[in-house]
Amino acid sequence: QMQLVESGGGLVQPGGSLRLSCAASGFTFSSHAMGWYRQAPGNQRELVASITSGSRTNYADSVKGRFTISRDNAKNTVLLQVNSLIPDDTAVYYCNIYFANWGTFTYWGQGTQVTVSS
């Protein structure tokens, strides 16, 4: 059974930073591309960043230069370092496998809430 457990979110002021962590199990983690996604209430889920099995990364234009995705295959974890946070970053952040038709996924973890507010 696939399991995805996100952690590290919180309430931060604009300009602040967090490190989000995703613990994955139930599949061969090292062979899959992974992604971080986010969703605000009333909005559609969006892809924020992705990392391939070979650690090639891509970022949404809105977060490029501020967020960094990384993975530790020995620990079956994928991290998202989020810096220079702005209120528009407020959302629930999720991790999952990444490929082109990710919008069809039916399993998601609980996510971790990031709130950016003064």
GUTOR-785299 format. One record per residue (C-alpha): x, y, z; residue number from 0; residue in one letter. Coordinates in steps of 0.1 Angstrom, whole numbers, plus 5000, padded with zeros to 4 digits. Each point is the difference from the previous one (the first is absolute). Layout:
% GUTOR-785299
{px:X; py:Y; pz:Z; nr:NUM; rest:A} $
...
% end
This chain:
% GUTOR-785299
{px:5000; py:5000; pz:5000; nr:0; rest:Q} $
{px:5013; py:5034; pz:4990; nr:1; rest:M} $
{px:5003; py:5024; pz:5029; nr:2; rest:Q} $
{px:5010; py:5036; pz:4999; nr:3; rest:L} $
{px:5005; py:5021; pz:5032; nr:4; rest:V} $
{px:5008; py:5037; pz:4997; nr:5; rest:E} $
{px:5013; py:5021; pz:5029; nr:6; rest:S} $
{px:5017; py:5033; pz:5007; nr:7; rest:G} $
{px:4974; py:5025; pz:4992; nr:8; rest:G} $
{px:4990; py:5029; pz:5023; nr:9; rest:G} $
{px:4992; py:5036; pz:5003; nr:10; rest:L} $
{px:5027; py:5024; pz:4989; nr:11; rest:V} $
{px:5004; py:5037; pz:4992; nr:12; rest:Q} $
{px:5006; py:5012; pz:4965; nr:13; rest:P} $
{px:5037; py:4995; pz:4991; nr:14; rest:G} $
{px:5002; py:4970; pz:5023; nr:15; rest:G} $
{px:5011; py:4964; pz:4992; nr:16; rest:S} $
{px:4989; py:4965; pz:5007; nr:17; rest:L} $
{px:5013; py:4965; pz:4992; nr:18; rest:R} $
{px:4973; py:4976; pz:4989; nr:19; rest:L} $
{px:5006; py:4963; pz:5002; nr:20; rest:S} $
{px:4982; py:4970; pz:4984; nr:21; rest:C} $
{px:5005; py:4965; pz:5012; nr:22; rest:A} $
{px:4990; py:4974; pz:4974; nr:23; rest:A} $
{px:4994; py:4963; pz:5001; nr:24; rest:S} $
{px:4983; py:4972; pz:4982; nr:25; rest:G} $
{px:5018; py:5004; pz:4967; nr:26; rest:F} $
{px:5035; py:5000; pz:4985; nr:27; rest:T} $
{px:5007; py:5036; pz:5009; nr:28; rest:F} $
{px:5034; py:5002; pz:4983; nr:29; rest:S} $
{px:4985; py:4991; pz:4965; nr:30; rest:S} $
{px:4973; py:5027; pz:5000; nr:31; rest:H} $
{px:5000; py:5037; pz:4993; nr:32; rest:A} $
{px:4985; py:5019; pz:5029; nr:33; rest:M} $
{px:4981; py:5033; pz:5002; nr:34; rest:G} $
{px:4988; py:5025; pz:5025; nr:35; rest:W} $
{px:4965; py:5014; pz:4994; nr:36; rest:Y} $
{px:4979; py:5026; pz:5017; nr:37; rest:R} $
{px:4964; py:5009; pz:5003; nr:38; rest:Q} $
{px:4982; py:5030; pz:5016; nr:39; rest:A} $
{px:4963; py:4997; pz:5010; nr:40; rest:P} $
{px:4978; py:5004; pz:4969; nr:41; rest:G} $
{px:5030; py:4997; pz:4976; nr:42; rest:N} $
{px:5012; py:4972; pz:4979; nr:43; rest:Q} $
{px:5031; py:4980; pz:5010; nr:44; rest:R} $
{px:5031; py:5012; pz:4983; nr:45; rest:E} $
{px:5035; py:4985; pz:4995; nr:46; rest:L} $
{px:5027; py:5021; pz:5018; nr:47; rest:V} $
{px:5031; py:4980; pz:4993; nr:48; rest:A} $
{px:5011; py:4966; pz:4987; nr:49; rest:S} $
{px:5032; py:4979; pz:5003; nr:50; rest:I} $
{px:5008; py:4970; pz:4978; nr:51; rest:T} $
{px:5016; py:4967; pz:5011; nr:52; rest:S} $
{px:5033; py:5016; pz:4988; nr:53; rest:G} $
{px:4994; py:5031; pz:5021; nr:54; rest:S} $
{px:4992; py:5023; pz:4970; nr:55; rest:R} $
{px:4977; py:5028; pz:5013; nr:56; rest:T} $
{px:4973; py:5023; pz:4987; nr:57; rest:N} $
{px:4981; py:5028; pz:5016; nr:58; rest:Y} $
{px:4968; py:5020; pz:4994; nr:59; rest:A} $
{px:5009; py:5035; pz:4989; nr:60; rest:D} $
{px:4983; py:5014; pz:5031; nr:61; rest:S} $
{px:5025; py:4983; pz:5023; nr:62; rest:V} $
{px:5031; py:4999; pz:4979; nr:63; rest:K} $
{px:5030; py:5013; pz:5019; nr:64; rest:G} $
{px:4982; py:4998; pz:5034; nr:65; rest:R} $
{px:4992; py:4962; pz:5004; nr:66; rest:F} $
{px:5024; py:4971; pz:4998; nr:67; rest:T} $
{px:4989; py:4963; pz:4996; nr:68; rest:I} $
{px:5024; py:4972; pz:5009; nr:69; rest:S} $
{px:4998; py:4963; pz:5008; nr:70; rest:R} $
{px:5018; py:4975; pz:5023; nr:71; rest:D} $
{px:4994; py:4966; pz:4985; nr:72; rest:N} $
{px:5017; py:4983; pz:5030; nr:73; rest:A} $
{px:4972; py:5015; pz:5022; nr:74; rest:K} $
{px:4972; py:4998; pz:4975; nr:75; rest:N} $
{px:4994; py:5037; pz:5005; nr:76; rest:T} $
{px:4995; py:5030; pz:4978; nr:77; rest:V} $
{px:5005; py:5035; pz:5014; nr:78; rest:L} $
{px:4988; py:5035; pz:4990; nr:79; rest:L} $
{px:5020; py:5029; pz:5013; nr:80; rest:Q} $
{px:4978; py:5031; pz:4997; nr:81; rest:V} $
{px:5016; py:5034; pz:5004; nr:82; rest:N} $
{px:4989; py:5036; pz:4996; nr:83; rest:S} $
{px:4964; py:4990; pz:5006; nr:84; rest:L} $
{px:4972; py:5023; pz:4988; nr:85; rest:I} $
{px:4963; py:4998; pz:5009; nr:86; rest:P} $
{px:4991; py:4984; pz:4967; nr:87; rest:D} $
{px:5020; py:4970; pz:5011; nr:88; rest:D} $
{px:4974; py:4993; pz:5026; nr:89; rest:T} $
{px:4986; py:4965; pz:4993; nr:90; rest:A} $
{px:5000; py:4964; pz:5010; nr:91; rest:V} $
{px:5031; py:4984; pz:4986; nr:92; rest:Y} $
{px:5000; py:4963; pz:4988; nr:93; rest:Y} $
{px:5026; py:4977; pz:4987; nr:94; rest:C} $
{px:4993; py:4972; pz:4975; nr:95; rest:N} $
{px:5015; py:4981; pz:4970; nr:96; rest:I} $
{px:5005; py:5023; pz:4970; nr:97; rest:Y} $
{px:4992; py:4992; pz:4964; nr:98; rest:F} $
{px:4981; py:5018; pz:4973; nr:99; rest:A} $
{px:4965; py:4989; pz:5008; nr:100; rest:N} $
{px:5003; py:5006; pz:5038; nr:101; rest:W} $
{px:4966; py:5017; pz:4999; nr:102; rest:G} $
{px:4984; py:4965; pz:5000; nr:103; rest:T} $
{px:5015; py:4989; pz:5033; nr:104; rest:F} $
{px:4975; py:4988; pz:5025; nr:105; rest:T} $
{px:5022; py:4996; pz:5031; nr:106; rest:Y} $
{px:5014; py:5030; pz:5019; nr:107; rest:W} $
{px:5013; py:5003; pz:5035; nr:108; rest:G} $
{px:4987; py:5025; pz:5025; nr:109; rest:Q} $
{px:5024; py:5027; pz:4989; nr:110; rest:G} $
{px:5016; py:5027; pz:5022; nr:111; rest:T} $
{px:4986; py:5035; pz:5004; nr:112; rest:Q} $
{px:5022; py:5030; pz:4992; nr:113; rest:V} $
{px:4986; py:5033; pz:5010; nr:114; rest:T} $
{px:5018; py:5032; pz:4991; nr:115; rest:V} $
{px:4986; py:5030; pz:5019; nr:116; rest:S} $
{px:5011; py:5030; pz:5021; nr:117; rest:S} $
% end
